[in-house]
Protein backbone atom coordinates (compact mmCIF):
# COMPACT_ATOMS: atom_id res chain seq x y z
CA UNK A 1 0.00 0.00 0.00
CA UNK A 2 1.36 3.44 -0.95
CA UNK A 3 1.79 6.41 1.34
CA UNK A 4 -1.26 8.46 2.21
CA UNK A 5 -1.32 11.58 0.04
CA UNK A 6 -3.05 14.85 0.89
CA UNK A 7 -3.82 18.07 -0.93
CA UNK A 8 -1.30 20.87 -0.46
CA UNK A 9 -0.80 24.39 -1.80
CA UNK A 10 2.42 26.34 -1.57
CA UNK A 11 2.15 28.74 1.36
CA UNK A 12 3.65 31.57 -0.72
CA UNK A 13 1.00 31.09 -3.41
CA UNK A 14 -1.87 30.95 -0.93
CA UNK A 15 -0.94 33.64 1.58
CA UNK A 16 1.98 35.80 0.42
CA UNK A 17 -0.24 38.72 -0.61
CA UNK A 18 -3.26 37.95 1.57
CA UNK A 19 -1.98 36.60 4.88
CA UNK A 20 -4.36 36.88 7.82
CA UNK A 21 -4.66 35.40 11.28
CA UNK A 22 -7.98 34.13 12.62
CA UNK A 23 -11.18 33.85 10.59
CA UNK A 24 -11.74 35.41 7.16
CA UNK A 25 -15.21 35.50 5.48
CA UNK A 26 -15.25 33.81 2.07
CA UNK A 27 -16.62 36.98 0.46
CA UNK A 28 -13.42 38.99 1.10
CA UNK A 29 -10.74 36.91 -0.65
CA UNK A 30 -11.29 33.98 -3.02
CA UNK A 31 -8.94 31.55 -1.29
CA UNK A 32 -10.97 28.62 -2.59
CA UNK A 33 -10.16 29.65 -6.15
CA UNK A 34 -6.47 29.92 -5.24
CA UNK A 35 -6.56 26.41 -3.84
CA UNK A 36 -8.44 24.90 -6.77
CA UNK A 37 -6.06 26.48 -9.29
CA UNK A 38 -2.79 25.57 -7.54
CA UNK A 39 -3.11 22.36 -5.52
CA UNK A 40 -1.07 19.19 -5.75
CA UNK A 41 -0.90 15.99 -3.73
CA UNK A 42 2.07 14.96 -1.59
CA UNK A 43 2.69 12.23 1.01
CA UNK A 44 1.19 13.35 4.30
CA UNK A 45 4.16 12.31 6.42
CA UNK A 46 6.42 14.54 4.31
CA UNK A 47 4.38 17.73 4.71
CA UNK A 48 3.20 17.59 8.34
CA UNK A 49 6.07 19.86 9.40
CA UNK A 50 6.99 21.43 6.06
CA UNK A 51 6.22 25.17 6.19
CA UNK A 52 6.58 25.45 2.41
CA UNK A 53 3.10 23.95 2.07
CA UNK A 54 -0.32 24.49 3.57
CA UNK A 55 -2.72 21.55 3.74
CA UNK A 56 -6.32 22.68 3.10
CA UNK A 57 -8.72 21.11 5.59
CA UNK A 58 -12.49 20.86 5.14
CA UNK A 59 -13.94 22.02 8.48
CA UNK A 60 -17.70 21.85 8.90
CA UNK A 61 -19.75 23.21 11.80
CA UNK A 62 -22.95 21.18 12.19
CA UNK A 63 -26.00 23.32 13.04
CA UNK A 64 -29.54 22.13 13.68
CA UNK A 65 -31.74 24.75 12.00
CA UNK A 66 -34.77 23.87 14.15
CA UNK A 67 -33.20 23.89 17.61
CA UNK A 68 -30.53 26.50 16.76
CA UNK A 69 -27.85 24.33 18.36
CA UNK A 70 -24.34 23.36 17.29
CA UNK A 71 -22.86 19.88 17.61
CA UNK A 72 -19.71 19.85 19.77
CA UNK A 73 -17.43 16.82 19.92
CA UNK A 74 -14.41 15.70 21.90
CA UNK A 75 -11.60 13.90 20.15
CA UNK A 76 -10.50 10.60 21.64
CA UNK A 77 -7.94 10.59 24.42
CA UNK A 78 -6.52 7.11 23.82
CA UNK A 79 -2.93 6.54 22.72
CA UNK A 80 -4.02 5.28 19.30
CA UNK A 81 -5.49 8.64 18.25
CA UNK A 82 -3.85 9.66 14.97
CA UNK A 83 -3.17 13.39 15.42
CA UNK A 84 -1.39 13.65 18.78
CA UNK A 85 -1.48 17.45 18.71
CA UNK A 86 -5.29 17.45 18.85
CA UNK A 87 -5.89 14.45 21.10
CA UNK A 88 -8.66 15.00 23.65
CA UNK A 89 -9.58 18.50 22.50
CA UNK A 90 -13.16 19.67 22.18
CA UNK A 91 -14.23 21.20 18.88
CA UNK A 92 -17.23 21.90 16.66
CA UNK A 93 -15.57 21.07 13.37
CA UNK A 94 -16.20 17.91 11.35
CA UNK A 95 -13.76 17.30 8.54
CA UNK A 96 -10.24 16.48 7.48
CA UNK A 97 -7.64 16.40 4.74
CA UNK A 98 -8.44 16.45 1.03
CA UNK A 99 -7.61 13.11 -0.61
CA UNK A 100 -6.76 12.38 -4.27
CA UNK A 101 -10.18 10.74 -4.71
CA UNK A 102 -11.81 14.10 -3.95
CA UNK A 103 -10.05 15.65 -6.96
CA UNK A 104 -12.41 13.81 -9.31
CA UNK A 105 -14.88 16.60 -8.49
CA UNK A 106 -14.86 20.17 -9.82
CA UNK A 107 -14.94 21.29 -6.18
CA UNK A 108 -12.63 18.86 -4.32
CA UNK A 109 -12.98 20.48 -0.91
CA UNK A 110 -16.78 20.46 -1.03
CA UNK A 111 -16.65 16.79 -2.02
CA UNK A 112 -14.22 16.12 0.82
CA UNK A 113 -16.58 17.83 3.25
CA UNK A 114 -19.45 15.52 2.26
CA UNK A 115 -17.15 12.49 2.42
CA UNK A 116 -15.88 13.41 5.88
CA UNK A 117 -19.44 13.81 7.19
CA UNK A 118 -20.31 10.36 5.86
CA UNK A 119 -17.15 8.84 7.34
CA UNK A 120 -17.31 10.50 10.76
CA UNK A 121 -20.97 10.56 11.79
CA UNK A 122 -24.39 9.02 11.35
CA UNK A 123 -27.27 11.49 11.46
CA UNK A 124 -31.01 11.05 10.98
CA UNK A 125 -31.40 13.78 8.34
CA UNK A 126 -29.60 15.36 5.40
CA UNK A 127 -26.61 17.69 5.82
CA UNK A 128 -26.21 20.75 3.57
CA UNK A 129 -22.79 22.48 3.51
CA UNK A 130 -22.46 26.21 2.87
CA UNK A 131 -19.02 27.80 2.51
CA UNK A 132 -18.59 30.51 5.13
CA UNK A 133 -14.88 31.35 5.25
CA UNK A 134 -11.35 30.37 6.19
CA UNK A 135 -9.22 29.91 9.29
CA UNK A 136 -5.48 30.51 9.41
CA UNK A 137 -3.48 30.45 12.65
CA UNK A 138 0.17 30.21 13.68
CA UNK A 139 2.04 27.79 15.91
CA UNK A 140 2.36 24.02 16.02
CA UNK A 141 -0.22 22.12 13.98
CA UNK A 142 -1.62 25.39 12.59
CA UNK A 143 1.53 26.28 10.67
CA UNK A 144 0.89 23.64 8.01
CA UNK A 145 -2.92 23.61 7.84
CA UNK A 146 -5.51 26.01 6.38
CA UNK A 147 -9.17 25.68 7.29
CA UNK A 148 -11.93 25.92 4.69
CA UNK A 149 -14.97 26.43 6.90
CA UNK A 150 -18.49 25.30 6.07
CA UNK A 151 -21.71 25.63 8.01
CA UNK A 152 -23.49 22.28 7.80
CA UNK A 153 -27.22 22.86 8.10
CA UNK A 154 -29.42 19.96 9.15
CA UNK A 155 -32.71 19.17 10.82
CA UNK A 156 -31.28 15.96 12.22
CA UNK A 157 -30.98 15.56 15.97
CA UNK A 158 -29.68 12.03 16.53
CA UNK A 159 -25.94 11.83 15.89
CA UNK A 160 -23.60 8.90 16.43
CA UNK A 161 -19.95 8.49 15.56
CA UNK A 162 -18.84 6.35 12.65
CA UNK A 163 -15.04 6.38 12.64
CA UNK A 164 -14.11 5.89 16.30
CA UNK A 165 -12.17 9.18 16.39
CA UNK A 166 -14.47 10.85 18.91
CA UNK A 167 -15.02 10.25 22.61
CA UNK A 168 -18.15 12.36 23.25
CA UNK A 169 -20.57 14.72 21.55
CA UNK A 170 -23.58 16.90 22.35
CA UNK A 171 -25.76 19.65 20.91
CA UNK A 172 -24.90 23.04 22.45
CA UNK A 173 -26.19 26.59 22.21
CA UNK A 174 -23.81 29.30 21.04
CA UNK A 175 -23.58 30.64 24.61
CA UNK A 176 -22.65 27.16 25.82
CA UNK A 177 -19.88 26.96 23.22
CA UNK A 178 -18.48 30.29 24.41
CA UNK A 179 -18.42 28.95 27.97
CA UNK A 180 -16.67 25.78 26.80
CA UNK A 181 -14.06 27.90 25.04
CA UNK A 182 -13.19 29.49 28.40
CA UNK A 183 -13.38 26.42 30.60
CA UNK A 184 -12.27 23.43 28.49
CA UNK A 185 -9.45 22.45 26.16
CA UNK A 186 -10.98 23.59 22.85
CA UNK A 187 -9.34 23.63 19.42
CA UNK A 188 -8.22 27.09 18.37
CA UNK A 189 -9.92 26.68 14.99
CA UNK A 190 -13.27 26.14 16.71
CA UNK A 191 -12.72 29.23 18.84
CA UNK A 192 -12.02 31.21 15.65
CA UNK A 193 -15.31 29.88 14.22
CA UNK A 194 -17.32 31.53 17.01
CA UNK A 195 -17.20 34.74 14.95
CA UNK A 196 -19.07 33.40 11.88
CA UNK A 197 -21.47 31.52 14.18
CA UNK A 198 -22.38 34.81 15.86
CA UNK A 199 -23.13 36.31 12.45
CA UNK A 200 -25.09 33.25 11.36
CA UNK A 201 -27.43 33.39 14.33
CA UNK A 202 -27.79 37.18 14.09
CA UNK A 203 -29.21 36.75 10.59
CA UNK A 204 -31.80 34.30 11.92
CA UNK A 205 -33.26 36.84 14.34
FENLIN-V814271 format. One record per residue. N is the residue number from 1. RES is the residue in one small letter. PHI is phi in whole degrees, 0 to 359 (* if undefined). Layout:
# FENLIN-V814271
n=N res=RES phi=PHI
n=N res=RES phi=PHI
This chain:
# FENLIN-V814271
n=1 res=x phi=*
n=2 res=x phi=285
n=3 res=x phi=292
n=4 res=x phi=294
n=5 res=x phi=250
n=6 res=x phi=227
n=7 res=x phi=290
n=8 res=x phi=223
n=9 res=x phi=225
n=10 res=x phi=299
n=11 res=x phi=302
n=12 res=x phi=297
n=13 res=x phi=291
n=14 res=x phi=283
n=15 res=x phi=236
n=16 res=x phi=306
n=17 res=x phi=264
n=18 res=x phi=226
n=19 res=x phi=293
n=20 res=x phi=213
n=21 res=x phi=234
n=22 res=x phi=108
n=23 res=x phi=255
n=24 res=x phi=231
n=25 res=x phi=301
n=26 res=x phi=292
n=27 res=x phi=282
n=28 res=x phi=274
n=29 res=x phi=224
n=30 res=x phi=275
n=31 res=x phi=297
n=32 res=x phi=298
n=33 res=x phi=296
n=34 res=x phi=301
n=35 res=x phi=295
n=36 res=x phi=297
n=37 res=x phi=268
n=38 res=x phi=222
n=39 res=x phi=282
n=40 res=x phi=213
n=41 res=x phi=242
n=42 res=x phi=223
n=43 res=x phi=303
n=44 res=x phi=300
n=45 res=x phi=291
n=46 res=x phi=267
n=47 res=x phi=243
n=48 res=x phi=295
n=49 res=x phi=229
n=50 res=x phi=260
n=51 res=x phi=288
n=52 res=x phi=292
n=53 res=x phi=240
n=54 res=x phi=249
n=55 res=x phi=261
n=56 res=x phi=296
n=57 res=x phi=236
n=58 res=x phi=287
n=59 res=x phi=224
n=60 res=x phi=250
n=61 res=x phi=261
n=62 res=x phi=276
n=63 res=x phi=237
n=64 res=x phi=276
n=65 res=x phi=286
n=66 res=x phi=272
n=67 res=x phi=270
n=68 res=x phi=61
n=69 res=x phi=241
n=70 res=x phi=247
n=71 res=x phi=270
n=72 res=x phi=257
n=73 res=x phi=226
n=74 res=x phi=247
n=75 res=x phi=291
n=76 res=x phi=298
n=77 res=x phi=253
n=78 res=x phi=284
n=79 res=x phi=291
n=80 res=x phi=273
n=81 res=x phi=296
n=82 res=x phi=298
n=83 res=x phi=264
n=84 res=x phi=300
n=85 res=x phi=288
n=86 res=x phi=244
n=87 res=x phi=304
n=88 res=x phi=82
n=89 res=x phi=284
n=90 res=x phi=278
n=91 res=x phi=198
n=92 res=x phi=230
n=93 res=x phi=226
n=94 res=x phi=269
n=95 res=x phi=155
n=96 res=x phi=170
n=97 res=x phi=293
n=98 res=x phi=262
n=99 res=x phi=265
n=100 res=x phi=305
n=101 res=x phi=297
n=102 res=x phi=289
n=103 res=x phi=287
n=104 res=x phi=291
n=105 res=x phi=265
n=106 res=x phi=291
n=107 res=x phi=233
n=108 res=x phi=302
n=109 res=x phi=287
n=110 res=x phi=299
n=111 res=x phi=298
n=112 res=x phi=295
n=113 res=x phi=298
n=114 res=x phi=296
n=115 res=x phi=295
n=116 res=x phi=295
n=117 res=x phi=299
n=118 res=x phi=295
n=119 res=x phi=284
n=120 res=x phi=266
n=121 res=x phi=224
n=122 res=x phi=248
n=123 res=x phi=218
n=124 res=x phi=273
n=125 res=x phi=198
n=126 res=x phi=291
n=127 res=x phi=236
n=128 res=x phi=236
n=129 res=x phi=282
n=130 res=x phi=228
n=131 res=x phi=300
n=132 res=x phi=238
n=133 res=x phi=165
n=134 res=x phi=221
n=135 res=x phi=236
n=136 res=x phi=222
n=137 res=x phi=229
n=138 res=x phi=242
n=139 res=x phi=101
n=140 res=x phi=59
n=141 res=x phi=299
n=142 res=x phi=289
n=143 res=x phi=298
n=144 res=x phi=243
n=145 res=x phi=234
n=146 res=x phi=222
n=147 res=x phi=275
n=148 res=x phi=254
n=149 res=x phi=263
n=150 res=x phi=241
n=151 res=x phi=266
n=152 res=x phi=255
n=153 res=x phi=278
n=154 res=x phi=206
n=155 res=x phi=252
n=156 res=x phi=289
n=157 res=x phi=236
n=158 res=x phi=264
n=159 res=x phi=237
n=160 res=x phi=229
n=161 res=x phi=267
n=162 res=x phi=259
n=163 res=x phi=259
n=164 res=x phi=76
n=165 res=x phi=273
n=166 res=x phi=243
n=167 res=x phi=264
n=168 res=x phi=207
n=169 res=x phi=198
n=170 res=x phi=196
n=171 res=x phi=284
n=172 res=x phi=226
n=173 res=x phi=284
n=174 res=x phi=299
n=175 res=x phi=297
n=176 res=x phi=293
n=177 res=x phi=296
n=178 res=x phi=299
n=179 res=x phi=294
n=180 res=x phi=299
n=181 res=x phi=298
n=182 res=x phi=277
n=183 res=x phi=259
n=184 res=x phi=242
n=185 res=x phi=276
n=186 res=x phi=248
n=187 res=x phi=302
n=188 res=x phi=299
n=189 res=x phi=298
n=190 res=x phi=295
n=191 res=x phi=298
n=192 res=x phi=298
n=193 res=x phi=283
n=194 res=x phi=298
n=195 res=x phi=299
n=196 res=x phi=294
n=197 res=x phi=293
n=198 res=x phi=304
n=199 res=x phi=294
n=200 res=x phi=301
n=201 res=x phi=286
n=202 res=x phi=298
n=203 res=x phi=290
n=204 res=x phi=277
n=205 res=x phi=287
